[in-house]
């Protein structure tokens, strides 16, 4: 049965939701990428009050109380796969939350800028530089930790938003420095000391030879009149600057001081060309 003309005209005037297409790359083949995305999405979507349907083309997402369906599709490339997500406007926030989780876990890399601008309501947070300043005001922190001027300048630019994690990390870093003072700790014992200081896996005693060879200039900072490689570091999170940052430092045994030369966005790795 055909619709009456007046109904067709009325339907034609109804606004259709605008659509975005978000593009990602994955090093896996399309079938492998499908399984990776499926495994993460099926749990996350349920948490957000939605469902995921599998079909011969990919994965479809919908959410209770929201109109439209987001479609995830997979295509083969030389490097692995391209993952395309078509998103109606009402689902932007929900689907963005799902996809950013995959980026944070380094399962996907964003091609367009959507994922760097998460379309979800953000909780208020204390800027990283202000968290740092609050610790610099504590005598127990500055007793064994010193911050170079250029590190504070970079801290002003730091976009990291997880203030609670940073606050704990700086507290544990101060404990690490205090336990190290006057002990002349061997390098092979530093990870144990970091673990005992509750830094755990955040701490790394060095950067790789490859990183030094390719990006060494990014890791050298002027200290006491000369350029020094600041390879000891802690890293919080992963992915985009709002989710990830690093603090690089050296140890001055004579003064019993941990000297921070860099505080900010994660520096280049061996994966960066």
C-alpha positions in Angstrom: 0.0 0.0 0.0 1.4 3.4 -1.0 1.4 6.2 1.5 -0.9 9.2 0.9 0.8 12.1 -0.8 0.4 14.3 2.3 2.2 11.7 4.5 5.0 11.4 2.0 5.5 15.2 2.0 5.4 15.3 5.8 8.0 12.5 6.1 10.2 14.3 3.6 10.2 17.3 5.9 11.4 15.3 8.9 15.0 16.0 9.8 17.4 13.1 9.3 20.2 12.8 11.9 23.5 14.0 10.5 26.1 11.3 10.1 29.9 11.3 10.8 32.4 8.7 9.6 35.3 8.1 11.8 38.4 6.3 10.4 40.9 4.1 12.2 43.8 1.8 11.3 44.7 -1.5 12.7 47.8 -3.6 12.2 45.7 -6.8 12.1 44.0 -8.4 9.2 40.2 -7.6 8.8 39.1 -10.9 10.4 41.5 -10.4 13.3 40.6 -6.7 13.7 36.9 -7.8 13.7 37.5 -10.2 16.6 39.6 -7.6 18.6 36.9 -4.9 18.2 34.1 -7.4 18.8 35.6 -8.6 22.1 36.0 -5.1 23.5 32.7 -3.7 22.1 30.4 -6.4 23.4 31.2 -5.6 27.0 31.6 -1.8 26.8 28.3 -1.4 24.9 26.4 -3.3 27.6 27.9 -0.9 30.2 26.5 2.0 28.2 23.0 0.5 27.9 23.3 -0.7 24.3 23.7 -3.8 22.2 26.0 -5.0 19.4 24.7 -7.0 16.5 27.1 -9.0 14.2 26.4 -9.3 10.5 28.2 -10.3 7.3 29.6 -6.8 6.9 30.7 -5.9 10.4 29.2 -4.8 13.8 26.2 -2.6 14.4 25.6 -0.7 17.6 22.5 0.7 19.1 21.5 2.1 22.5 18.3 2.2 24.5 16.5 5.5 24.2 18.6 6.7 21.3 17.7 6.8 17.6 19.9 5.4 14.9 22.5 2.7 14.4 26.3 3.0 14.4 28.0 0.7 11.9 31.5 -0.6 12.2 33.1 -1.9 9.0 36.4 -3.5 8.2 38.5 -3.2 5.0 41.9 -4.7 4.0 44.9 -2.5 3.6 48.6 -3.1 3.0 49.4 -2.4 6.6 46.5 -4.4 8.0 43.0 -3.0 8.2 41.0 0.2 7.9 38.1 0.4 10.4 35.3 2.8 9.5 32.6 3.8 11.9 29.5 5.5 10.6 27.8 7.4 13.5 24.4 9.2 13.6 24.6 12.4 15.6 22.5 11.2 18.6 25.0 8.3 19.2 28.2 10.4 19.0 28.9 10.5 22.7 28.2 6.8 23.3 30.1 5.5 20.3 33.0 7.9 21.0 33.4 6.4 24.5 33.6 2.9 23.0 36.1 3.8 20.3 38.4 5.9 22.5 38.7 2.9 24.8 40.1 0.9 21.8 42.6 3.7 21.1 43.7 3.9 24.7 44.3 0.2 24.7 46.3 0.7 21.5 44.1 -1.6 19.5 43.3 1.1 16.9 44.8 4.3 15.7 42.7 7.3 14.7 43.0 8.7 11.2 40.7 11.7 11.7 40.6 13.9 14.7 37.4 12.7 16.4 39.1 10.4 18.9 41.4 13.1 20.1 38.3 15.2 21.1 36.2 12.8 23.1 32.6 13.7 22.8 31.6 12.8 26.4 30.9 14.9 29.4 34.2 15.6 31.1 34.5 15.8 34.9 36.3 18.7 36.4 40.0 18.0 37.0 43.0 19.8 38.4 45.6 20.7 35.7 48.8 18.6 35.8 50.9 21.7 36.4 48.8 22.6 39.4 49.1 19.1 40.8 52.9 19.4 40.4 52.9 22.8 42.1 51.0 21.4 45.1 53.8 18.8 45.6 56.5 21.4 45.1 55.1 23.2 48.1 55.7 20.1 50.3 59.1 19.9 52.1 58.9 16.1 52.0 58.7 16.3 48.2 61.5 18.8 47.5 63.9 17.3 50.1 65.0 14.8 47.5 63.4 16.1 44.3 64.5 19.1 42.2 62.7 20.4 39.1 64.6 22.1 36.3 63.0 25.4 35.0 62.4 23.9 31.5 60.4 21.0 33.1 58.1 23.5 34.7 57.6 25.3 31.4 56.6 22.0 29.7 54.3 21.2 32.7 52.4 24.4 31.8 51.5 22.8 28.5 50.6 19.3 29.8 47.1 18.3 28.9 47.0 15.1 31.1 43.6 15.0 32.9 43.9 12.2 35.4 44.8 14.3 38.4 44.3 11.6 41.0 46.7 9.2 39.3 49.3 11.9 38.9 49.0 13.0 42.5 49.6 9.4 43.7 52.5 9.0 41.2 54.3 12.1 42.5 53.8 10.9 46.1 55.3 7.6 45.2 58.1 9.3 43.2 59.1 11.2 46.4 59.2 8.0 48.3 61.3 6.4 45.6 63.8 9.3 45.9 63.9 9.3 49.7 64.6 5.5 49.7 67.4 6.0 47.1 69.2 8.8 48.9 72.6 7.8 50.3 72.2 4.2 49.1 74.1 4.2 45.7 71.5 1.7 44.4 72.7 -0.4 41.4 70.8 -0.1 38.2 69.5 -3.7 38.3 68.0 -2.9 41.7 66.1 0.2 40.6 62.9 -1.6 39.5 62.7 -3.4 42.8 63.1 -0.1 44.6 60.4 1.4 42.4 58.1 -1.5 43.2 58.8 -1.1 47.0 57.9 2.6 46.6 54.5 1.8 45.0 55.6 3.1 41.6 55.2 -0.4 40.2 55.2 -0.7 36.4 55.1 3.1 35.9 58.9 3.2 36.3 61.5 2.5 33.7 65.2 2.9 34.4 66.1 3.8 30.8 64.9 4.3 27.2 65.9 1.9 24.5 69.0 2.3 22.3 66.8 2.7 19.3 64.9 5.6 20.9 68.2 7.3 21.9 69.6 6.8 18.4 66.5 8.1 16.6 65.0 10.6 19.1 67.8 11.2 21.5 67.7 15.0 21.2 64.1 14.9 22.7 65.5 13.3 25.8 68.4 15.5 26.5 68.1 18.6 28.7 70.5 21.1 30.0 71.6 20.4 33.5 74.5 22.1 35.3 75.8 23.6 32.1 75.7 20.6 29.8 73.2 18.5 27.9 72.3 15.3 29.8 70.2 12.3 28.7 67.2 12.0 31.1 66.4 8.4 30.5 64.9 7.3 33.8 61.2 7.9 33.7 57.7 7.1 34.7 54.8 7.0 32.3 51.1 7.3 33.1 48.4 6.0 30.8 48.7 5.7 27.0 47.4 7.2 23.8 46.5 10.8 23.5 48.0 13.7 25.6 44.9 14.0 27.8 45.3 10.3 28.7 49.1 9.9 28.7 52.2 11.7 30.1 55.8 11.1 31.2 58.2 12.4 33.7 61.9 12.0 32.9 64.7 12.4 35.4 68.2 11.6 36.5 69.7 10.8 39.9 72.4 13.0 41.4 74.1 10.7 43.9 76.4 13.3 45.4 73.4 15.6 46.3 70.9 12.8 46.9 68.5 14.4 44.5 66.2 13.2 41.8 66.3 15.9 39.1 63.2 16.2 36.9 64.2 17.5 33.4 60.9 16.8 31.6 57.2 16.8 32.7 54.6 16.5 30.0 53.3 14.8 26.9 54.9 11.4 26.2 58.1 11.8 24.2 58.6 10.1 20.8 59.1 6.3 20.9 60.6 3.8 18.5 57.2 3.7 16.7 57.4 7.4 15.8 59.4 8.3 12.7 
